[in-house]
């Protein structure tokens, strides 16, 4: 008998998740029209392998955001150029997505992001 494993809500078990807004610039239109609130995003540091594969293009201003597909919507795809906005700190940061992939049996978007400079 095949084993079925549903990891679509595994984010509910993670510690230290953060609420973010994902601005899907790739869809065109206004930011307000294309912003999706995600309550359980997970921020992580880049792995050594990711740092090496990027050839030093990114630095300490880069992180990985993991975004649950279940909270984003099954038909929504995060793409390069989209933006992830932190919601909790006093000075929210804007992160530009530079690379994406579906991870963990296609239940999470793994987004390598670079912090935007605030002018």
Buried (B, 14 or more C-beta within 10 A) or exposed (E): EEEEEEBBEBBEEEEEBBBBBBBBBEEEEEEEEBEBEBEBBBBEEBEEEBBEEBEEEBEEEBBBBBBBBBBBEEEBBBBEEBBBBBEEEEEEBBBBBBBBEEBBEEBBBBBBBBBEEEE
